[in-house]
Amino acid sequence: MGTSRDAATHDDPARGGVEVLQDPLRNRGTAFTEAERDALSLRGLLPPHVEDLEDQARRAWSSVQDVQGGDDTSRDLARHITLRALQDTNETVFYKVLADHVEEALPLVYTPTVGAACQRFSQIYRRPRGMFVSYPDRHRLREVLRNRPQGAVDVIVVTDGQRILGLGDQGVGGLGIPIGKLSLYTAIGGIDPARTLPVVLDVGTDDEDLRADPAYLGWRHERITGDDYDDFVAAFVDAVRAELPHVLLQWEDFASTHALPILDRYRDRLLTFNDDIQGTAAVVAGAMAGAAAVSGTRLRDQRVVMLGAGSAGIGVLESLVQAMVADGAEEGEALSNVYVLDVGGLLLTSQDGLVPAQARFAKDPAAVSGWGVDVDDRASLDLATVVANVHPTTLVGLSTAHGAFTRDVVTDMAAHVERPIILPLSNPTSRAEADPQDLSDWTDGKALVATGSPFPPVRHGQHHRRVAQCNNVYVFPAVGLGVVAVGATRVTDAMMLAAALELGRRSPVHDDPDGALLPEVVDMPGTAVHIAVAVARQAVADGVAPRLDDDEVVRAVHAARWTPAYRD
C-alpha cells in the first residue's frame, strides 16, 4: 500500500511537466526559464542551461546539416526526417529554423524531398500527426473529426493519396503532402500551426506492392471507386461542415478523374479550393504576367501551347484565359489562342471521352485542316506539329513526360519568337519536360523559363541566371492568410486571379530583364503578405467577406500572421 501510494504521489506532480514537454505546441525545451521550470514541475527534466529561441534554432539547424552520407536523395530524406522530428518536438523552433533558412529548408520540408518521404511514409512513421479518415470508418466520420488534436481549425489540407507529385498512388503515404503543405501555410503565410489539420482520405490503394508490404500502415484494400467513392467524399464534406463550418478546406493531389468534379461539386457550398488546379494556375499566370512584360508583349496577345490535359493543366489554362480577358482580350479570342495536347495529340472536338472542361479548349478539326496532316489521326497532331503551325509565344508542360520539350521543338519555337516563354512544370525533377540549362543553350539565352521543381542556376556566357520555380507556395499560403484574416466564406475565381496578378507585379523581371520570373525564395513571406492583401480585398469586393475598408483589410492581414516566438 505504501509503495503504491508513494508512486502515485510521485507521479502526479511530474505528469504535468512531462505532458508539456511532449506537446510540440507548448514545449519550449531548453528555453523554459528557471521560474517556468519550477511552475511546471520541469526541474530536473531539462539540462540546466537556459537557451533562447535563437540558440535553439542554431543548434537545430546544425543537427540538420550534420546529416551526411548516401546519395543526395537519401541524405535529403534523412534531413527531412530530422526536421519532422523537430516539428514533432517543438513547433516554435521548427518554424524558426524554416524562417531563418527558408531557401535551404523548403526543398527538404516539401518538394522535391517530400515525394521520397511519401514513398517511405510507413517506414519512417514515428508519431501521429494529422488524421487518417478511413473508408471502414465511413459511418462515424463526425466522431473521427471530433478526435482532432485541436478544437479550433482554420485550414485543412486533404488528399486521397492517388496522384502524389507524379509518383502515382501512395495510399496513406500521401499524408506527407498535407503535412508539408500546412508547414508552408505557417512558414510562408503565417497561419497559426495550432489551427491547421492535415488529413488523408484512406480509400485503399491500387498499388499491389504497397498492399503486400508488411510495413504499410494503410487500409489494405483496392481503391474504392464510383458511387462508393463519391458518397465517402460527400460524407467527409458533411462531417467537416458540421464540425468545422468555417474552415478553409484545400484539396490536394487527387487524380484528374476526381479533382475537378470534386471542386465543381463543392466550391459553392463551402470555403474550399483545389491547389493543383487553382493554385498552380495562379502561379503560372503570375509568372507569365512577368514574362510578357519583359518580352514586350501583353498577356492578351499570348499564343499558348499546353502539353498536359489533366485537371492541373486545364486549371492553368482557365486562369490564363481569365488573365488574358482581364488584360483586354475577348474570351473567344483568348480561347482561340490556346492549344492543348494530351498523350494522344491535340484535343479535338471530334474525339470521344472529353470532359466538359477539356472540350472547352478542344479545336474544331476544320480549324487545323490546313496544317497538311490527317486530322482524323490525332497522333499526327503531335507537339512538334502544333508548335510548327501555331508559332506559340508560350509553351507549358504539365504532362510528367520527361524531355518532351525537345531541341527541335524549342528551336522551332524560338525561330518565330524573340523571347519564348517556356514553363516545364511537371514534378518531380525527373518528370520535367526539359532542363532549363538546355532551354537556355538552345535559344542562346533568350528563353524565359520557370519550372515546377527546383533547378540550379542557368549558365549563359559569364552570367548565372536563377531559375524561378513555379511552386504553388507563392500562392496557397497567401490565399489562406487572406481568407482567414477577413473571414471569407468562399474562394472565388476573382480572388485567385487577384493572387496571380499581384504575384506578377512582384516579378523581379520588372527591374531586371535578365532576372527570374518569380521572387526569391527568401522573399516569399513578404510576397505572401502582399498577395494575401490582394486576395482579402477581392473577397470583400466579391461580397464573400465582411465589409472592410482598405486600411482595415491591411491591418487584418498583418494581425492574422503568426510568427515563431515564445508567447506567454
N, C-alpha and C positions, 0 to 999 in steps of 0.2 A: 504493500500500500504506500509506504513512504517513498519508495523508488518511483512509483507511478506518479504520485503527487508532485515529487520534485521535478520529474521530467516535464510535466505539464506546466509547472511554474517557470521552468527554464525556457520552454519552447515559446510560450505566448508572447513575451516582450520582443523576442528576436524575430518572430514571424513577420511583423510589420516591416522591419528593416530589410529582410530578405526579399519580401514581395516588392518593395520599392526598387531594389537592385535588379530584379527580374523583369521590371516593366520598362521597356525601352523608351516610352514616352515620358516617364517620370525620373528615370535613372540619370544621375549626374556623375556617377562613378567617383573618380578621384577628385572631382570638383566640388563635392559636398564639403561645406565649411565645417569648422570644429563645432559650431553651435548646431548645425543641421545633423551632424553625426550623433550628437547627444540626443536631440529631439526625436530622431527617427530610429534610435536603437541600432546605429551603424558602427558604434565604437568597436574596433577590433575586426570588423568585416572588410575594411579597406586599408591599403598601405597608408602610413602616417602622413606622407607628404601631400599637401593640398595643391592641386593644379588649377589653372583657369582653362577656359574653353580653348584658347589659342594653343596652350601647351598640349592639351589632349588631341587637338586636330593635327598638330605637327607629328606627334607620336603615332597617331593612327595612320596618317599618310605614309610615314616612313615604313610602317609594317607592310603596307600595300606594295611599296616599291621594293621591299626586301624579297618579295616572292619572285623567285627566279627558276630557271630550268625548263626543259622541254621546248617544244616549238612555240611559236607565237600564240597559237590558239589555246594550247594547254596552259601556258603561262597566264594569258589574259583570263581564262576561265578560273584559274586559281585565284587571281586577283579579284574577280567578280565575287567568288565565294567569300573572300576575306572582307570585302565591302558589305556583302549581305550579312555576314556575321556581326559586323559593326552596327548595321542598321537594326538588327535584332537585339542589340545590347544597349545602344544609346543613340536614339534618332537625332538628337541635337548635334552630337559630334559627327554623325554620318553626314548630315546636311551642311555642317560647317566645312567638312572636307570637300564636299561637292562644290560649295560656293568658292572655296579657295583654289580648287584645281579643276574647274569645270571642263576645260578643254581636254585634259588628260583623263578625267574620271568618267566623262559622259560615254565614251565608247566602251568602257568597262561595265557601266551600270545598264546601258541599253545597247543599241546596235553599234557594232556587229556582235559583241560578245554574248548578248542575251540569247541569240539564236542557239549557241552551243549550250547555254545554261538550260534552255527549254528541252533540248535533246537529252540532256543529262539530269533532268529535274528530279526523277525518282532516286537517282544515285547520290545526288548532292543534297537531298532534302534533310534539313536539320531540325527546324521547329516551325510551328504553324504560323502562317501569315496569309491573310485573306480568307476567302470562303470557297468551299467546294460544294456547289449546288448540283447534286447528282440526280440522275433520272430515277433511280429507285426511291428517292425521297419526294417524288413529284406531287404527292398528295399532302405534303406537310411543309411547303416552301415558306410560308409565313413563319412557322416555328424555326426553320433553318435560319432565316434572316434575323429573327429575334436573338439568335445566339451570336450575333456580330460582336466584335471586341468592343466597339464604341457605340454609344447610343445615337449620337448626332453625326450624320454623314453629309458632306457637301458634294462629293464626287465618287461615283462608282465607275470603274473600268471593267468591262466584262468581255470574255472571249469564250468560244466553244472549242478552241484549240485546233480547228480543222485546217487552217491555212496560215501557218506561222512563218512569216518572213520568207516565203518561197521555199520553205523546208518541208512543207506538207503537214500531214496530220500528226500532231504531237499529243493528242489526248489531254490529260490533266497537266502535262508538262507545259501546256500553253499558259498556265497561270503565271509563268515567269514574265510574260508580256504585260499584263495588268500591273504586276508588282513594279516592273521597271517604269512603265508609263506614269504611274502615280508618284514614283520617286521624282520624276521630272516635273510633274504638276507642282510639286513642292519646291524643288531646287530652282526651277526657272520661273514658274508662275507665282510662287509664294502661297500655295494652298496649304492650310494647316494639315500636317500629316496625321494628326489625330482625327481628322474629319474626312479621311479617304478610305475606300474599301475596294480591294482587288477581288474579282470573282471569276471563277471558271465554271461554265455550264458543262458538267461531265455527262455527255450523252453517248459515251462509248468511243471507240476508235476503230478505224478500218485498217490500221497498221497491225498486221498479224504478228510482226516481231515484237511490238510493244505488248500486245496482249499475252504473248508467250513468255515475256521477260519476267522472271521471278521477282525482280526488283520493282516492277511497275506498280504504282500506287493508285491508279485509277480503276474505274469500273471496267472489268474485263469482258467487254461485250462489243459486238459490231455496232457502229453508229446507228442510232435510230433515225428514221427518215420520214418524209411525207407528213401526214396529219399528226402523227405522234410527236414529231419534232416541233411542228408549228404550235401544237397545243402546249407543249412543255415551255417553249419560249413565252407564249401568252400567259401561262401560269406564273412564270418568273416575273414578267412585267406587272401582272396584277399584284403579286406579293410586294414588289418594290413600291408600287403606287400606294398600297395600303400601309406599309411600314415606314416608307421614306418618301412622302408625296412631293417633296420639293428638291429631291436630289437630282444632280446632273448625271445622266446615265450615258456613258460613252461605249459604243460597240467597237470591238477591235478584232481583226484577223478572223472574220467569218468568211467562208467560201463565197464566191461570186453568186452562186445559186441562192444564197440566203441573205447576203449583206444588203443589197438594195431593196428586196422585198420587205425585210425587217425594218429598214429605215423608213420606207414609204408607209408601212403599216402603223408605225408608232410616232412619227415625227410631229404629228399634230395632236397627239394625245398626252405627251409628257415632255419634259425637258431632256432632250436627247439629241445626239448626233453620232455619225459614224466617222471616225478619224481617217480610216483608209480611203473613204470616198471623199468626204468634205475637207478634212484636214490636209490630206495630200494635195487636193485640188487648190486649196488656198495658198499653200506654199509654192506650188508650181506657178500659179497665176502671179504671185508676188515676184518670183524670180524672173518670169517673162516680162513683167512690167519694167523691171530694171534693165533687162536685156534690150527691150525695144527702145528704151530711152537712149542707151549708149550706141545702138546701131542706127540711130537717127530715123527710126520708124515709129509708127503708132500701133498700139495693141489692136485697134480695129482693122488694121491692114495686114495682119499676120496670116500666112498660109501654113496650116498646121497639119503634119502627118503624125498620127499616133500609132505605134505598134503595141497592141495590147487592148483587147476589147472587154476586159473584165470590169468588175464594179469600180475598181480604183481608176482605171483608165477612163471610163465613161464619166466618173465623177470629176476628174480633171477637166475633161472637155466641156462639161456643163459649166464649170467655173470659168473657163476661158471664154466661152460664149457670153456669159454674163459680163465679164470684164470687157470684152470687145463691144458689147452693146452699151455698157457704161461709158465707153470711150467714143461713142457716136455711131457705131455700126447698126444697121437694121439686123434683127435676129436672123432672118432668112439669108442675108448676105454673110453673116458670121458662120452659119451652119454650112453654107456652100463652100467655105474656105477651110473646112475641116474634113480630113480623110482618116478613116480608122481601119486598121488591119488586125485580124486575128491570125491564128496559125494557118488558116486556110486561104488567106489573102484578103483583099479589100472587101469590106462589108458592102453587100448589095441588097437592094430592096427585094430582089427576086429570090433570095435564098430563104430556106426554111430555118426555123428554130431561133430566130432573133427575138430577144425580149424587147418590150417597147422602148426601153432606154437605149438599146443598141440601134433599133430601127430608126430612131430619130436622126442618127448620123449616117445611116446607110445611103449609098448612092444609087440613083437610077441607072441601070445598065446603059441606057441611051446616052447618059452624060459622059460615059467613058468609052463609047463605041469608036471614037476617033483615035484611040491610042494604038491601033494596029495589033490588038490582041483579041483572043476569043473570049468575049465577055461571059460566055456560058461556062467557061473554065476559070473558076476563081483563082486557082493556083497560078495562072498566068498573070494575075494582077498582084504580084508579089511586091515586096518593099522596093526593090530596085526599079521596077516598072512604074510604080506610083511616084517615086521621087523624080524619075526621069521626065515624067509628064506634068507633075504638079509644080516642080521647082519650089519646094517649100522654103519658107523662112525659118521654120521651127520644126525640129524633129524630136519627138518624145517617145521614150520607151518605158512601158510597164508590162513587159512580156515575160520576164525571167528567162529570156532567150540569150544566153551569154554570147557576146560577139556578133549579135545580129546587125549592128551598125558597122558594116564592113568598110574597108578603104574605098572600094568602088562607089558605094552608096554615098559616103561622106564627100568624096572629091567631086562627084556629080552635083551634089547639093551646093558645095562651095563654089562651083563654077558659075552659078547663077545668083549668088547672094554674097554681098560684101562681108557681112558678119553673121554667119549662120549660128542660130541658137540651137544647141544640141543638148538634150537632157536625158541621159541614160539613168533611169530612176529605179530600176529593179534592185531589190535586196535579196540576199546579202551581196557582198562584193563579187562573189563567184558567179552571180547571176546577172551582173551588169551588162548592158547591151554593147558597151565599149569602154575602153580605158581612156581617161582624159588625156594622158600623155600622147596616145595615138591620135586622138582627135586634134590636138594641137599640132602635131607633126604633119598630119595630112592636110591641114588648112593653113600652114605657115603661121600658126599662132593666132589666126583670126576667129576661130570658133569661140563662142560664148557658151561656157559649159557649167552645168550643175549636175550633181549625181544624187543617187538615193543612198549610197553608202559612203563612208569616208575614204578618200584617196589622198595620197601625198601630193604636195605642190607640183605643178607642171613646170618643166624647164623649157624656156624658149630663148635661144641666144644666151645672153648673160643674165637673164632675169628668171625669177621664180614667181609663179602666179598661184595663189591659193585657190583650191577648187572648192566652190561652195557646195555644201551638202544640202539637198532639198529634204531636210529632215523635218518631219511634222512637229518636232519640238519647237520650231519657230512659232507655231500657231496654237496647238491644242492647250498648252498651259495658259496662254494668254486668253483664249476663249473661256477656259474655266474660271480664271480670275475675274474677267469682265462680267460673266454670268453671276458668279457668287456675290460680287461687290454690289450689284444693283438689284439682286433678287429677281432675275429674269425667269420667266415661266416657259419660254420656248427658245430654241436656237433656230433663227430664220436664215434663209439663203442670203439675205441682205447683210446679216451680221457676219457671215463667213466671207462675203465679198469685201466688207469693210476691213476685215482682218488681212485679206490678201493685198488690198490696195495700200494699206498702211505699211505692210511689210515691204512692198515695192518702193515706197517712199524712203525706206530706211536702207536701200541697197547702196553699198559702197561705190558702185559704178557711177553714181551721180557726181561724185567728187574725183574719181579716178577711173578713166575709161578702160584701164588695164586691170582694174580691181576685180574682186569676186562679186558674184551676183547677189549674194546674201551676206548679212552682217557676220562679223567674227563670232565664234562660239562664246568667247568671254563677254560679248556684248548682249547675249541672249536675254538675261534677266532684265536689263534696261529696255531692250526692244520689246519684251513681253509687256511691260507696263504701258508703252505707247499703243500697242495693239489692243490690249485689254480696254483702254480708254475708248478706242475707236469702236470696239465691239459693244461696250456698255452704252455709248452714245446711240448706236444704231438700235440697240434693244429698246431704249427709251423712245426713239423715233418711230419704231415699229409697233409701239404700244404693248410690248410684252414685258415691260418693266415699269415700276412706279415712275411717275413724272418727276424728273430732276433736271435742274439747270446744269449747264456745262461745268461750272465750278464744283457743284455737288457731285457730279459724276467723277471728276478727277479726284476729289477728296475721298470718295467711297472706294475707288480702286486702290489708292495708297493705303487707306486704313485697313483694307481687307488682306494685305500682304503679310504673311508670316515669314519671319526671318530666324535663322538659328541663333538662339540666345537662351540662357537660363533665366526663367521668369519666376517671380515669387509664387 
